[in-house]
Amino acid sequence: MLVEDFFQGSLSASFTNYKFIRWQPPIPARVKLNFDSSFQNNSAVGRYIIRDWSGAVLKLGEAYYGNASIIMEEGRALRDGVKEAIAVGYRKLDIEGDNLIIIKALQGTAWFHGNYGTLC
């Protein structure tokens, strides 16, 4: 299905399992760190952005990690963002990312099978 078809209402498939998610700001007095990564042409890049309750960008960063696994680059992007947040004095930090393994590791509920390496 094309994006144009979806927005014009010409749906040829059911979207009951899809949920559109919009960025939600943190409460005042907190900041939010979003992190993500991508892998293309044997090159990994990780990015993070730190925003306040109004959505204003406070800090952002990007790093190239070379040939790395997606779990490693997601972990590194998170690590780099947390390091930067701490370095500039942000202590009340909400963290948001789309990698379930990394999120479960942060929550202390991850179960690892195999050797994925160290996050930080």
MARBA-3410 file (N, C-alpha, C, O; in Angstrom, 1 decimal):
120
0.8,-1.2,0.0,0.0,0.0,0.0,0.9,1.2,0.0,1.9,1.3,0.7 ~ 0.5,2.2,-0.7,1.2,3.5,-0.8,0.8,4.4,0.3,-0.4,4.3,0.8 ~ 1.7,5.2,0.8,1.3,6.2,1.8,0.2,7.1,1.3,-0.7,7.5,2.1 ~ 0.2,7.5,0.0,-0.8,8.3,-0.5,-2.2,7.7,-0.4,-3.2,8.4,-0.1 ~ -2.3,6.4,-0.6,-3.5,5.6,-0.5,-4.0,5.7,0.9,-5.2,5.9,1.2
-3.1,5.6,1.9,-3.6,5.6,3.3,-4.2,6.9,3.7,-5.3,7.0,4.3 ~ -3.5,8.0,3.3,-4.0,9.3,3.7,-5.2,9.8,2.9,-6.0,10.7,3.3 ~ -5.4,9.2,1.7,-6.6,9.5,0.9,-7.8,8.6,1.3,-8.9,8.8,0.8 ~ -7.6,7.7,2.2,-8.7,6.8,2.7,-8.9,5.6,1.8,-9.9,4.9,2.0 ~ -8.1,5.3,0.8,-8.3,4.2,0.0,-7.5,3.0,0.5,-6.5,2.7,0.0
-8.0,2.4,1.6,-7.3,1.4,2.2,-7.6,0.0,1.6,-8.8,-0.4,1.5 ~ -6.6,-0.7,1.2,-6.7,-2.0,0.7,-6.3,-3.1,1.7,-6.5,-4.3,1.4 ~ -5.9,-2.7,2.8,-5.5,-3.6,3.9,-6.0,-3.1,5.2,-6.2,-1.9,5.4 ~ -6.1,-4.0,6.2,-6.5,-3.6,7.5,-5.4,-3.0,8.3,-4.2,-3.6,8.3 ~ -5.6,-1.9,9.0,-4.6,-1.3,9.8,-4.9,-1.4,11.3,-4.5,-0.6,12.1
-5.6,-2.5,11.7,-6.0,-2.6,13.1,-4.8,-2.9,14.0,-4.9,-2.6,15.2 ~ -3.7,-3.4,13.5,-2.6,-3.7,14.3,-1.5,-2.6,14.3,-0.5,-2.7,14.9 ~ -1.8,-1.5,13.6,-0.9,-0.4,13.6,-1.3,0.7,14.5,-2.5,1.0,14.8 ~ -0.3,1.4,15.1,-0.6,2.5,16.0,0.4,3.6,15.7,1.6,3.4,15.7 ~ -0.1,4.8,15.4,0.7,5.9,15.1,1.1,6.5,16.5,0.3,6.7,17.3
2.4,6.8,16.6,3.0,7.3,17.8,3.6,8.7,17.6,4.3,8.9,16.6 ~ 3.2,9.6,18.4,3.8,10.9,18.3,4.7,11.2,19.5,4.4,10.7,20.6 ~ 5.7,11.9,19.3,6.6,12.2,20.4,5.9,13.0,21.5,5.2,13.9,21.2 ~ 6.1,12.6,22.7,5.5,13.2,23.9,6.6,13.9,24.7,7.6,13.3,25.0 ~ 6.4,15.1,25.1,7.4,15.9,25.8,7.4,15.3,27.3,6.5,14.8,27.8
8.6,15.5,27.9,8.6,15.2,29.4,7.9,16.3,30.2,7.5,17.3,29.6 ~ 7.6,16.0,31.4,7.0,17.0,32.3,8.0,18.1,32.5,9.2,17.9,32.4 ~ 7.5,19.3,32.8,8.5,20.4,33.2,9.4,20.0,34.3,9.1,19.2,35.1 ~ 10.6,20.5,34.2,11.7,20.2,35.1,12.5,18.9,34.7,13.4,18.5,35.4 ~ 12.1,18.2,33.7,12.8,17.1,33.2,13.1,17.3,31.7,12.6,18.2,31.1
14.1,16.5,31.2,14.4,16.5,29.8,14.3,15.1,29.2,14.3,14.1,30.0 ~ 14.1,15.0,27.9,13.9,13.7,27.3,15.1,13.4,26.3,15.4,14.3,25.5 ~ 15.7,12.2,26.5,16.7,11.8,25.6,16.1,10.7,24.7,15.6,9.7,25.1 ~ 16.1,11.0,23.4,15.7,10.0,22.4,17.0,9.5,21.7,17.9,10.4,21.4 ~ 17.1,8.2,21.4,18.2,7.7,20.7,17.8,6.7,19.7,16.7,6.1,19.8
18.6,6.6,18.6,18.3,5.7,17.6,19.6,5.5,16.8,20.6,6.2,16.9 ~ 19.6,4.5,15.9,20.7,4.2,15.0,20.2,3.6,13.7,19.1,3.3,13.5 ~ 21.2,3.6,12.8,20.9,3.0,11.5,22.1,2.3,10.9,23.2,2.7,11.3 ~ 21.9,1.4,10.0,23.0,0.7,9.4,22.7,0.6,7.9,21.7,0.1,7.5 ~ 23.7,1.1,7.2,23.5,1.2,5.7,24.9,1.1,5.1,25.9,1.8,5.5
25.0,0.2,4.1,26.3,0.1,3.3,27.5,-0.2,4.3,28.5,0.4,4.1 ~ 27.3,-1.1,5.2,28.3,-1.6,6.1,28.9,-0.4,7.0,30.0,-0.5,7.4 ~ 28.0,0.5,7.3,28.4,1.6,8.1,27.3,1.9,9.1,26.1,2.1,8.7 ~ 27.6,2.0,10.4,26.6,2.2,11.4,26.7,3.6,12.0,27.8,4.1,12.1 ~ 25.6,4.3,12.2,25.6,5.6,12.8,24.5,5.6,13.9,23.5,5.1,13.7
24.9,6.3,15.0,24.0,6.4,16.1,23.7,7.9,16.4,24.6,8.7,16.2 ~ 22.5,8.2,16.8,22.2,9.6,17.0,21.4,9.7,18.3,20.7,8.8,18.7 ~ 21.5,10.9,18.9,20.6,11.1,20.1,20.2,12.6,20.0,20.9,13.4,19.4 ~ 19.1,12.9,20.7,18.7,14.3,20.8,18.1,14.4,22.2,17.4,13.6,22.7 ~ 18.4,15.6,22.9,17.9,15.9,24.2,17.0,17.1,24.1,17.5,18.2,23.6
15.7,17.0,24.5,14.8,18.1,24.4,14.1,18.4,25.7,14.0,17.5,26.6 ~ 13.7,19.6,25.9,13.0,20.0,27.1,11.5,19.8,27.0,11.0,19.3,26.0 ~ 10.7,20.2,28.0,9.3,20.0,28.0,8.5,20.7,26.9,7.4,20.3,26.5 ~ 9.2,21.8,26.3,8.5,22.5,25.2,8.9,21.9,23.8,8.4,22.3,22.8 ~ 9.8,21.0,23.8,10.3,20.4,22.6,11.5,21.0,22.0,12.0,20.6,21.0
12.0,22.0,22.7,13.2,22.7,22.3,14.4,21.8,22.4,14.6,21.1,23.4 ~ 15.3,21.8,21.3,16.5,21.0,21.3,17.5,21.6,22.2,17.9,22.8,22.0 ~ 18.0,20.8,23.2,19.0,21.3,24.1,20.4,20.8,23.6,21.4,21.5,23.7 ~ 20.5,19.5,23.2,21.7,18.9,22.7,21.4,17.9,21.7,20.3,17.2,21.8 ~ 22.3,17.6,20.8,22.1,16.5,19.9,23.5,16.0,19.5,24.5,16.8,19.5
23.6,14.8,19.1,24.9,14.2,18.7,24.7,13.1,17.7,23.6,12.5,17.6 ~ 25.8,12.8,17.0,25.8,11.7,16.0,27.2,11.2,16.0,28.2,11.9,16.2 ~ 27.3,9.9,15.9,28.7,9.2,15.8,28.6,8.1,14.8,27.6,7.4,14.7 ~ 29.7,7.9,14.1,29.8,6.8,13.1,30.6,5.7,13.8,31.7,5.9,14.4 ~ 30.0,4.5,13.8,30.6,3.4,14.5,31.2,2.3,13.6,31.7,1.3,14.0
31.3,2.6,12.3,31.8,1.6,11.4,30.9,0.4,11.2,29.7,0.5,11.2 ~ 31.5,-0.8,11.1,30.8,-2.0,10.9,30.4,-2.6,12.3,31.2,-3.3,12.9 ~ 29.2,-2.3,12.8,28.8,-2.8,14.1,27.4,-3.3,14.0,26.7,-3.0,13.0 ~ 27.0,-4.2,15.0,25.7,-4.7,15.0,24.7,-3.6,15.4,25.1,-2.6,16.1 ~ 23.5,-3.8,15.1,22.4,-2.9,15.5,22.3,-2.7,17.0,22.1,-1.6,17.5
22.5,-3.8,17.7,22.4,-3.7,19.2,23.5,-2.9,19.7,23.4,-2.1,20.7 ~ 24.7,-3.0,19.2,25.9,-2.3,19.6,25.7,-0.8,19.3,26.0,0.1,20.1 ~ 25.2,-0.5,18.1,25.1,1.0,17.8,24.0,1.6,18.5,24.1,2.8,18.9 ~ 22.9,0.9,18.8,21.8,1.5,19.6,22.3,1.7,21.0,22.1,2.8,21.6 ~ 23.1,0.8,21.6,23.6,0.9,22.9,24.6,2.1,23.0,24.7,2.8,24.0
25.4,2.2,22.0,26.4,3.3,21.9,25.7,4.7,21.8,26.1,5.7,22.4 ~ 24.7,4.8,21.0,23.9,6.0,20.9,23.3,6.4,22.2,23.4,7.6,22.6 ~ 22.8,5.4,22.9,22.2,5.7,24.2,23.3,6.2,25.2,23.2,7.2,25.9 ~ 24.4,5.4,25.2,25.6,5.8,26.1,26.0,7.2,25.8,26.3,8.0,26.7 ~ 26.2,7.5,24.5,26.7,8.9,24.2,25.7,10.0,24.6,26.2,11.0,25.1
24.4,9.7,24.5,23.4,10.7,24.9,23.4,10.9,26.4,23.3,12.0,26.9 ~ 23.5,9.8,27.1,23.5,9.8,28.6,24.8,10.6,29.1,24.7,11.4,30.0 ~ 25.9,10.3,28.5,27.2,10.9,28.9,27.0,12.5,28.7,27.5,13.2,29.5 ~ 26.5,12.9,27.5,26.3,14.3,27.2,25.3,14.9,28.2,25.6,16.0,28.7 ~ 24.2,14.3,28.5,23.3,14.8,29.4,23.9,15.0,30.8,23.7,16.1,31.4
24.6,14.1,31.3,25.3,14.2,32.6,26.4,15.3,32.5,26.5,16.1,33.5 ~ 27.1,15.4,31.4,28.2,16.4,31.3,27.7,17.8,31.4,28.4,18.7,31.9 ~ 26.5,18.0,30.9,25.9,19.4,30.9,25.0,19.6,32.1,24.5,20.7,32.2 ~ 24.9,18.6,33.0,24.2,18.8,34.2,22.7,18.4,34.3,22.0,18.7,35.2 ~ 22.2,17.7,33.3,20.9,17.2,33.3,20.8,15.9,34.1,21.5,14.9,33.8
20.0,15.9,35.2,19.9,14.8,36.1,18.5,14.1,36.0,18.4,12.9,36.3 ~ 17.5,14.8,35.7,16.2,14.3,35.6,15.9,14.0,34.1,15.5,14.9,33.4 ~ 16.1,12.8,33.8,16.2,12.4,32.3,15.2,11.3,32.0,15.2,10.2,32.7 ~ 14.3,11.5,31.1,13.5,10.4,30.5,14.2,9.9,29.3,14.7,10.7,28.5 ~ 14.2,8.6,29.1,14.9,8.0,28.0,13.9,7.2,27.1,13.1,6.5,27.6
14.0,7.5,25.8,13.1,6.8,24.9,13.9,6.3,23.7,14.6,7.1,23.1 ~ 13.6,5.1,23.3,14.2,4.5,22.1,13.3,3.4,21.6,12.3,3.0,22.3 ~ 13.6,2.9,20.4,12.8,1.9,19.8,13.4,0.5,19.8,12.8,-0.4,19.2 ~ 14.5,0.3,20.5,15.1,-1.1,20.5,14.7,-1.8,21.8,15.1,-1.4,22.9 ~ 13.8,-2.8,21.7,13.3,-3.5,22.9,14.4,-4.1,23.7,14.2,-4.1,25.0
15.4,-4.6,23.1,16.5,-5.2,23.9,17.2,-4.2,24.8,17.4,-4.4,26.0 ~ 17.5,-3.0,24.3,18.1,-1.9,25.0,17.2,-1.5,26.1,17.6,-1.3,27.3 ~ 15.9,-1.3,25.8,14.9,-0.8,26.8,14.8,-1.8,27.9,14.8,-1.4,29.1 ~ 14.7,-3.1,27.6,14.5,-4.1,28.6,15.8,-4.2,29.5,15.7,-4.4,30.7 ~ 17.0,-3.9,28.9,18.2,-3.9,29.6,18.2,-2.8,30.6,18.6,-2.9,31.8
17.7,-1.6,30.2,17.6,-0.4,31.1,16.7,-0.7,32.3,16.9,-0.3,33.4 ~ 15.6,-1.4,32.0,14.6,-1.7,33.0,15.0,-2.9,33.9,14.4,-3.2,34.9 ~ 16.1,-3.6,33.5,16.6,-4.7,34.3,15.8,-6.0,34.0,15.8,-6.9,34.8 ~ 15.1,-6.1,32.9,14.3,-7.2,32.6,14.8,-8.0,31.3,14.0,-8.8,30.8 ~ 15.9,-7.7,30.8,16.4,-8.3,29.6,17.0,-9.7,29.9,17.5,-10.0,30.9
16.7,-10.5,28.9,17.3,-11.9,28.9,18.1,-12.0,27.6,17.5,-12.0,26.5 ~ 19.4,-12.2,27.8,20.3,-12.3,26.6,20.6,-13.8,26.3,21.0,-14.5,27.2 ~ 20.6,-14.1,25.0,21.0,-15.4,24.6,22.2,-15.1,23.6,22.0,-14.6,22.5 ~ 23.3,-15.5,24.0,24.5,-15.3,23.1,25.3,-14.1,23.6,25.0,-13.6,24.7 ~ 26.3,-13.7,22.8,27.2,-12.6,23.2,26.9,-11.4,22.4,27.2,-11.3,21.3
26.2,-10.4,23.1,25.9,-9.2,22.4,26.9,-8.1,22.7,26.9,-7.0,22.1 ~ 27.8,-8.3,23.7,28.7,-7.3,24.1,28.2,-6.4,25.2,27.2,-6.7,25.8 ~ 28.9,-5.4,25.5,28.6,-4.5,26.6,28.0,-3.2,26.1,28.5,-2.7,25.1 ~ 26.9,-2.8,26.8,26.3,-1.5,26.4,27.1,-0.3,26.7,27.2,0.6,25.8 ~ 27.7,-0.2,27.8,28.4,1.0,28.2,29.8,0.7,28.6,30.6,1.6,28.9
END
